[in-house]
Amino acid sequence: MSLSLQEAIPLLPRLRRHARLLCGDSARADDLLQDTLERAARKGALFHAEAGPERIDALRGWLLTLMHRLYLNQRRDAREALHDSLDEDESLQPLSHEPQQQVALRLDMERALAALPAASREILLLVCVEELSYQDAARVLDVPMGTVMSRLSRARERLRQLMTDGAPARAPLRVVK
């Protein structure tokens, strides 16, 4: 049985939350969600799952896979556009690095998530927020299950460091914009 977008309506709040945490910006998250739903509408004939309670889980996994791949494509395109613009204007100086100041207060969860590398943030969102199994997360990310487990372990540890006042100096914060 192929996809009807009506089936995706109950999943919209979870998909939007996932996009918001992935992008860190509500406008970009809304764009990503819209792009995901447009692609799902175009590619709906490729989705096949039997009717029953597992169908909604399969649909959620399929939509998260589409969203993940679109997100990676957007990041790649943004990097290429930046690289192309830097090549065109050779008068630009390299960006200077300014170390981030020590933060006195605890970081809130959203800021800590934003500080994680994209791969760490993605795996935490899929397994901890979306509650996907390791196997389902591996399928969404198109990586081996062992990679999911090791990324998740490192991401949890890094998040733990960021959420405490004494985050080690050897692991500088990176704010993803």
Residue, then its C-alpha position, 0 to 999 in steps of 0.5 A: m500500500s503506497l503513501s497517502l499524505q493524510e497518514a503523515i498529518p499525525l506525525l507533523p509535530r514530531l517531524r517539525r520538532h526534529a527539524r527544529l532541533l536539527c536546524g536550530d532555527s525555526a524558519r529553516a526547520d519549517d522549510l526543511l519540513q516542507d521540503t520533506l513533505e513535498r518529496a514524500a508527496r512526489k515519491g509516495a509510490l516508493f513507500h510500501a508498508e502493510a496496514g497495521p500498527e507498524r505502518i505508522d512507525a515505518l512511515r515515521g522512519w521513512l519521513l525521517t530518512l527523507m528529512h535527514r538526506l534533505y538536511l545533508n544535501q542542504r548543508r553540502d549545498a551551503r558549504e559549496a556556495l560558501h566555497d564558491s563565493l570565497d573562490e570568486d573574491e580572493s581579497l577576502q581574508p581567512l576568518s579569524h578564530e576567537p576562542q569562546q569565553q567560559v560560560a558561568l551559567r549552565l547551558d540549556m539543552e537547546r544550546a548544548l544540542a546546537a553546540l554538538p557536531a551535526a552527526s552527534r546531534e542527529i543521532l541523539l535526536l533520532v534515538c533519544v527524542e524520536e525514540l528510534s531503535y538503534q537499527d532504525a536509526a542506522r537505517v535512517l542515517d544509512v550507517p552500520m548499527g555499530t556506528v550508531m552506537s559509538r556516535l551515540s555514546r560519544a554524543r551523550e558524553r559530549l552533551r553531559q560535558l556541555m551541560t555541566d559547568g566544568a566542560p573540559a577546555r580540551a573540548p571547545l564549544r562549537v555553535v552551529k548556525 
